Amino acid sequence: MTAHGEQGHACGVACPRHAAAIGAGWGDPAREPMDCRGYRRDARADLHPYLGALRERVLIYDGGTGTELFKYNLAAEDYGGEAINGCVEWLLKT
């Protein structure tokens, strides 16, 4: 058997890297083949509809990263100085 990532390697139940995922919510190995990333695409798309939508169209998935950053009560020094204190866009660019 080739090592994970080598040319000709086929992930599956014999792949030591992915063996732990089998039966841990990553699909039914008897019904759905595992892909090269070690999970069952159709089973994951059933759990997370946005994954199924990715097969049909291009998605722009926007999250609330800036809002999440406010949870950390960052100081002016964390932003890079008083002049840009509270500007989460600056943090996102860096």
Secondary structure, DSSP 8 states (H G I E B T S, - for coil): ---TTSTT---STT-TTTGGGTTTTS--TTTS---TTSS-HHHHHHH-HHHHHHHHS-------HHHHHGGG---HHHHTSGGGTT-HHHHHH-
